[in-house]
Amino acid sequence: MVYSQVEIAEWQREYPVLKNVLNLKPVFWTNPNFKGINEASLPITRDDIEAAEELWQRFAPFIEKEFPDTHETHGVLESPLRPIPHMQARRLPAVEGSLYLKCDNELPIAGSIKARGGIYEVLQHAEKLALDAGILKKSDDYAVFSSERFKTFFNQYSIGVGSTGNLGLSIGIMSAKLGFDVSVYMSEDAKRWKKDLLREKGAHVLEYKGDFGKAIAAGREETNANPKGYFVDDEDSKHLFLGYSVAALRLEKQLQEQNIPVDAEHPLFFYLPCGVGGSPGGLTFGLKQIFGDHAHCFFVEPTHSPSVLIGLATGEMDHVSVQDFGIDNKTEADGMAVGRPSKFATPITDQLVSGIYTIDDDELYRLLSMLADSEDIWLEPSATSGITGPEHVLEYCRDQEIAMDQVTHVAWATGGALVPKNDMETFYEKGKQLN
């Protein structure tokens, strides 16, 4: 529904942050419903994360065999954790503590964080089908998934997903590799190169006028009409969520390897780009399970697509969209151009996220060119959004009595490796002109 001006005015009186949100101004919002990890009531546990990691390990032989860029890691999909001191000195000179970039832009296969959730969900579905059909035991060498027998078996099944881009890439690439008949339902304004790459990898791409929500609705209806169809529902998926959460287990090891302490005196602050909320929600759940309340997680959304912020601030969760408030949901951050938050992730996020800030598109481009110049790291625009996180949490740290000089800040970079060179150069030049 679209609220009347009287109703919107009432919302703003009840939730003052909405005034600037509706005026498309950047805001920082602290979550009043935050609970400590021991007080939160959650539908999943650390055991679920461990089980998800075990599935990843079972499939590692297949992934290593099929994807040459995973040979070095023996089929494990993981990204580096890099310090970015030159970027910190240039863009955040007054911020104390150390700034790192979690480089999910370098994740193998799909070049974005969506490799964690999207590929995981496809793999768990493939495993279940094979186990149920009696052609697989969990004790088998999963390199068998490369065989023609398995590809022929999966070809009778279809997979569908609605996507603004990166999730579609991860689902499409892995589904096609396994042999599934896969269709990706995309909004018309999704990046052309992502659609072209999906078709090149063997996926069907169907385009819809309007935003992400219409693509999801169409994909869900068409896929579920097939008795052998499986729809990956970004708005309501436990499996996507768990796929993302495994990153916390891997990050724990990386922090230990780099001798980065984590305790009450040395907290971790994470800045997580947010679209529908599944990937940052899964990361937050995992990070809180591993690091407890020493992890402080903040989401970042475009000023034109603040769906999770509106859902949490009003308490309406996935029952409201940005369009209900007259916000257009148009942003260059295509992976974050989502009007309605996740049904599954948002109630969990409501208890665990410390806050949310919003950012405008021009700032994304400025950060992109600045990061390229200072660190020679190239991200797509949406993936830069976490870099400014530390400057937003100064008052939060004062309120929490946290010494900023002891904080390890981690901006989560969510995509960029597969962006065509010409597109990246265009992004860069736009950022240079804005700086």
Long-range contacts (C-beta under 8 A, 24 or more apart in sequence): 1-324, 2-323, 2-324, 2-326, 3-324, 3-325, 3-326, 8-325, 8-326, 11-314, 11-325, 14-314, 15-313, 15-314, 17-309, 17-313, 18-310, 18-313, 18-314, 18-325, 21-303, 21-306, 21-309, 21-310, 21-313, 21-325, 21-327, 21-358, 22-325, 22-326, 22-327, 24-303, 24-304, 24-327, 24-360, 25-303, 26-303, 26-357, 26-358, 26-359, 26-360, 26-363, 27-309, 27-357, 27-358, 28-355, 28-356, 28-357, 28-392, 29-309, 29-313, 29-355, 29-356, 29-357, 30-354, 30-355, 30-396, 31-312, 31-350, 31-353, 31-354, 31-355, 31-356, 33-312, 33-350, 33-351, 34-351, 34-352, 34-353, 34-354, 35-351, 35-352, 36-293, 37-288, 37-289, 37-292, 37-293, 37-352, 40-288, 40-351, 40-352, 41-351, 42-285, 42-348, 42-351, 43-348, 44-238, 44-241, 44-242, 44-285, 44-348, 45-289, 46-289, 46-290, 48-242, 48-245, 49-242, 49-245, 49-246, 49-248, 49-249, 49-285, 49-286, 49-289, 50-249, 52-120, 52-242, 52-243, 52-245, 52-246, 53-246, 53-249, 55-120, 55-123, 55-124, 55-127, 56-120, 56-123, 56-246, 58-127, 58-138, 58-142, 59-123, 59-127, 59-142, 59-145, 60-142, 61-141, 61-142, 61-143, 62-142, 62-143, 62-144, 62-145, 62-146, 63-109, 65-143, 65-146, 66-146, 66-177, 67-108, 67-109, 67-177, 69-108, 69-109, 70-108, 70-109, 73-108, 77-107, 77-108, 77-109, 77-115, 77-116, 77-119, 78-107, 78-250, 79-103, 79-104, 79-105, 79-106, 79-107, 80-106, 80-254, 81-251, 81-254, 81-255, 81-258, 81-410, 82-375, 82-377, 84-371, 84-374, 84-375, 84-377, 84-387, 84-411, 86-374, 86-375, 87-370, 87-371, 87-374, 87-375, 87-387, 89-374, 90-370, 90-374, 91-367, 91-370, 91-387, 91-388, 92-387, 92-388, 92-390, 92-391, 94-391, 95-390, 95-391, 95-404, 95-409, 96-404, 96-405, 96-407, 97-269, 97-390, 97-404, 97-405, 97-406, 97-407, 97-408, 97-409, 98-260, 98-407, 98-408, 98-409, 99-387, 99-390, 99-409, 99-411, 100-408, 100-409, 100-410, 100-411, 101-375, 101-377, 101-387, 101-410, 101-411, 101-413, 102-247, 102-251, 102-410, 102-411, 102-412, 102-413, 103-377, 103-413, 104-247, 104-383, 104-412, 104-413, 104-414, 104-415, 105-377, 105-378, 105-379, 105-380, 105-383, 105-413, 105-414, 105-415, 105-416, 105-417, 106-417, 107-417, 109-170, 109-173, 109-174, 110-166, 110-169, 110-170, 110-173, 110-418, 111-166, 111-169, 111-415, 111-416, 111-417, 111-418, 111-419, 112-166, 112-169, 112-170, 112-335, 112-383, 112-414, 112-415, 112-416, 112-417, 112-418, 113-166, 113-244, 113-279, 113-412, 113-414, 113-415, 114-166, 114-167, 114-169, 114-170, 114-279, 114-335, 114-414, 114-415, 115-170, 116-243, 116-244, 116-246, 116-247, 116-279, 116-282, 117-167, 117-170, 117-237, 117-239, 117-240, 117-241, 117-243, 117-244, 117-278, 117-279, 117-282, 118-161, 118-167, 118-169, 118-170, 118-171, 118-174, 118-232, 118-240, 118-243, 119-170, 119-171, 119-173, 119-174, 119-243, 120-239, 120-240, 120-242, 120-243, 120-244, 120-246, 121-171, 121-232, 121-237, 121-239, 121-240, 121-243, 122-159, 122-170, 122-171, 122-174, 122-175, 122-178, 122-180, 122-232, 123-174, 124-239, 125-159, 125-230, 125-239, 126-154, 126-178, 126-180, 129-153, 129-154, 129-157, 145-178, 150-178, 150-179, 151-178, 151-179, 152-179, 153-179, 154-178, 154-179, 154-180, 155-179, 155-180, 155-181, 156-228, 157-181, 157-228, 157-229, 157-230, 158-182, 158-183, 158-223, 158-226, 158-228, 158-229, 158-230, 159-183, 159-223, 159-229, 159-230, 159-231, 159-232, 160-184, 160-185, 160-219, 160-220, 160-222, 160-223, 160-229, 160-230, 160-231, 160-232, 161-185, 161-219, 161-231, 161-232, 161-234, 162-186, 162-212, 162-215, 162-216, 162-217, 162-218, 162-219, 162-220, 162-234, 163-190, 163-212, 163-215, 163-234, 164-190, 164-212, 164-215, 164-275, 164-334, 164-335, 164-336, 164-337, 164-338, 165-190, 165-191, 165-194, 165-334, 165-335, 166-194, 166-335, 166-414, 166-415, 167-232, 167-234, 167-335, 168-194, 168-198, 168-203, 168-205, 169-194, 169-197, 169-198, 169-418, 171-203, 171-232, 172-198, 172-201, 172-202, 172-203, 173-198, 173-201, 173-203, 175-203, 176-201, 176-202, 176-203, 177-201, 183-219, 183-222, 183-223, 184-219, 185-215, 185-216, 185-218, 185-219, 185-222, 186-215, 187-211, 187-212, 187-214, 187-215, 187-337, 189-330, 189-334, 189-337, 190-334, 191-334, 191-423, 193-419, 193-420, 193-423, 197-418, 211-323, 211-329, 211-337, 211-338, 211-339, 212-276, 212-329, 212-337, 212-338, 212-339, 213-321, 213-338, 213-339, 213-340, 234-276, 234-278, 234-342, 235-276, 235-318, 235-340, 235-342, 235-343, 235-344, 236-342, 236-343, 236-344, 237-278, 237-342, 237-344, 238-344, 240-278, 240-279, 240-282, 241-278, 241-281, 241-282, 241-285, 241-344, 241-345, 241-348, 242-282, 243-282, 244-278, 244-279, 244-281, 244-282, 244-283, 244-286, 245-282, 245-283, 245-285, 245-286, 245-289, 246-286, 247-282, 247-283, 247-286, 248-283, 248-286, 248-287, 248-289, 248-290, 248-291, 249-286, 249-290, 251-287, 251-290, 252-290, 252-291, 255-408, 260-408, 262-291, 262-294, 262-295, 262-408, 263-294, 264-294, 265-403, 265-406, 266-294, 266-406, 266-407, 266-408, 267-294, 267-295, 267-296, 267-402, 267-406, 267-407, 267-408, 268-294, 268-295, 268-296, 268-407, 268-408, 268-410, 269-296, 269-298, 269-389, 269-390, 269-393, 269-407, 269-408, 269-409, 269-410, 270-295, 270-296, 270-297, 270-298, 270-386, 270-410, 270-412, 271-298, 271-300, 271-385, 271-386, 271-387, 271-388, 271-389, 271-390, 271-409, 271-410, 271-411, 271-412, 272-297, 272-298, 272-299, 272-300, 272-386, 272-412, 273-299, 273-300, 273-333, 273-335, 273-336, 273-382, 273-383, 273-385, 273-386, 273-412, 273-414, 274-299, 274-300, 274-301, 274-308, 274-336, 274-356, 275-301, 275-305, 275-335, 275-336, 275-337, 275-338, 276-307, 276-308, 276-338, 276-340, 276-341, 276-342, 276-345, 277-307, 277-308, 277-338, 277-341, 277-342, 277-345, 277-346, 277-349, 278-342, 278-344, 278-345, 279-414, 280-349, 280-353, 280-412, 281-342, 281-345, 281-346, 281-348, 281-349, 281-353, 282-345, 283-412, 284-348, 284-349, 284-352, 284-353, 285-348, 285-352, 288-352, 296-354, 296-393, 296-396, 296-400, 297-352, 297-353, 297-354, 298-353, 298-354, 298-355, 298-356, 298-357, 298-389, 298-392, 298-393, 299-349, 299-353, 299-355, 299-356, 299-357, 300-356, 300-357, 300-358, 300-359, 300-385, 300-386, 300-389, 301-336, 301-356, 301-357, 301-358, 301-359, 302-331, 302-333, 302-336, 302-337, 302-358, 302-359, 302-360, 302-361, 302-382, 302-385, 303-331, 303-358, 303-359, 303-360, 303-361, 304-328, 304-329, 304-330, 304-331, 304-337, 304-361, 305-329, 305-330, 305-331, 305-333, 305-336, 305-337, 305-338, 305-339, 306-356, 306-358, 307-338, 307-339, 307-340, 307-341, 308-341, 308-346, 308-349, 308-356, 309-356, 309-358, 311-340, 311-341, 311-346, 312-341, 312-346, 312-349, 312-350, 312-353, 312-356, 317-341, 317-343, 317-346, 317-347, 317-350, 318-342, 318-343, 318-346, 331-361, 332-361, 332-364, 332-365, 332-381, 332-382, 333-361, 333-364, 333-381, 333-382, 333-385, 334-382, 335-380, 335-382, 335-414, 335-415, 336-382, 336-385, 354-396, 355-392, 355-393, 355-396, 357-389, 357-392, 359-385, 359-388, 362-434, 363-388, 365-427, 365-430, 365-431, 365-434, 366-431, 366-434, 366-435, 367-431, 368-427, 368-428, 368-431, 369-427, 369-428, 369-429, 369-430, 369-431, 369-432, 369-434, 369-435, 370-431, 370-435, 372-428, 372-431, 377-413, 378-416, 378-419, 378-424, 378-428, 379-413, 379-415, 379-416, 380-414, 380-415, 380-416, 380-419, 380-424, 380-427, 381-427, 382-414, 382-415, 383-413, 383-414, 383-415, 383-416, 384-413, 386-411, 386-412, 386-413, 387-411
